[in-house]
């Protein structure tokens, strides 16, 4: 049973940084597509960044490119951690951030508006609030 647990959200002023963590348990030896999504009040959920756990190159939404960076920690045999370093945060980054995963099936979903429906596993979300 795959479980994802996010942490690291909080309230910061514009221009500051936060690092979100997503700890995954229950992963098999197969590769997974993982992604960070966010949902602001009154808005649709949007993809922020994606990553393939077995050697992929991270990819980012245009709105966060150059400011957000994905990294991973795969040294634990039972847990997998995916991080989202968020720099130069802006008020428009305010949202609940979710970690998502799916078994790799040859390609990972894009970050388009319907890509969220391709992911099978979701964390509970962590709130990020950026004040001006």
C-alpha positions in Angstrom: 0.0 0.0 0.0 1.6 3.2 -1.2 1.3 6.1 1.3 2.5 9.7 0.7 3.0 12.2 3.6 3.9 15.8 2.9 5.4 18.3 5.3 7.3 21.5 5.3 4.6 24.0 4.5 4.2 27.3 6.4 3.7 31.0 6.2 6.5 33.2 4.8 7.0 36.6 3.4 7.5 37.2 -0.3 11.1 36.5 -1.5 11.7 33.8 1.2 12.1 30.1 0.7 10.5 26.8 1.9 11.3 23.2 1.3 8.5 20.7 1.1 9.0 17.0 1.7 7.1 14.0 0.5 7.9 10.7 2.1 6.6 7.7 0.3 6.2 4.2 1.8 5.1 1.1 0.1 6.9 1.6 -3.1 7.9 -1.5 -5.0 11.2 -1.9 -6.9 9.5 -0.5 -10.0 9.9 3.1 -11.0 7.3 5.7 -10.2 6.3 9.0 -11.7 6.0 11.6 -8.9 4.8 15.1 -9.0 3.9 18.1 -7.0 0.6 19.8 -7.5 -0.9 22.8 -5.9 -4.4 24.2 -5.5 -5.2 27.8 -4.5 -8.6 28.8 -3.2 -11.1 29.0 -6.0 -8.7 27.7 -8.5 -8.1 24.4 -10.3 -5.4 22.1 -9.1 -2.3 22.6 -11.2 0.9 20.7 -11.8 4.1 22.3 -10.5 6.9 19.8 -11.0 7.4 16.2 -12.0 10.0 13.6 -11.7 10.7 9.9 -12.6 12.2 8.1 -9.6 14.6 6.0 -11.7 16.8 8.5 -13.3 14.5 11.1 -14.8 15.1 14.8 -15.4 12.8 17.0 -13.3 10.4 19.1 -15.3 8.6 22.2 -14.1 5.6 24.4 -14.9 6.6 27.7 -16.5 5.3 29.6 -13.5 7.9 28.1 -11.2 10.9 27.4 -13.5 14.0 28.9 -12.1 12.6 29.2 -8.6 11.5 25.6 -7.6 13.8 22.6 -7.7 13.0 18.9 -7.1 15.5 16.6 -5.4 15.2 13.1 -4.0 16.6 10.9 -1.3 16.5 7.2 -2.2 19.0 5.9 0.3 16.5 4.3 2.6 15.5 0.8 1.7 11.9 1.3 2.8 11.2 4.9 2.3 11.6 7.3 -0.6 11.7 11.1 -0.1 11.0 13.7 -2.7 11.7 17.4 -2.0 10.5 20.6 -3.5 12.8 23.5 -2.8 10.9 26.7 -3.4 12.8 30.0 -3.6 11.8 33.5 -4.3 8.2 32.7 -3.2 5.5 35.1 -4.3 1.9 35.6 -3.0 0.6 33.8 -6.1 2.4 30.7 -4.9 0.0 30.5 -1.9 -1.8 27.1 -2.2 -2.1 23.7 -0.7 0.7 21.6 -2.1 0.2 17.9 -2.8 2.5 15.1 -3.6 1.3 12.5 -6.1 2.6 9.2 -7.5 1.8 6.5 -10.0 3.6 3.5 -11.3 5.8 4.2 -14.3 4.3 2.9 -17.5 6.7 4.0 -20.1 6.3 7.8 -19.7 5.3 10.2 -17.0 2.4 12.6 -17.3 2.9 16.2 -18.3 1.9 18.9 -15.9 -1.2 19.8 -17.9 -4.6 20.5 -16.3 -5.8 16.9 -16.7 -2.6 15.2 -15.6 -3.7 15.0 -12.0 -6.2 12.3 -13.0 -3.4 10.0 -14.1 -1.9 9.8 -10.6 -3.1 7.0 -8.3 -1.6 8.0 -5.0 -1.9 11.4 -3.2 -0.7 12.9 0.1 -2.9 14.9 2.4 -1.4 18.2 1.3 0.5 20.9 3.1 -0.4 24.6 3.2 2.0 27.2 1.8 1.1 30.9 2.5 3.1 33.7 1.1 2.4 37.3 2.2 3.5 40.4 0.4 
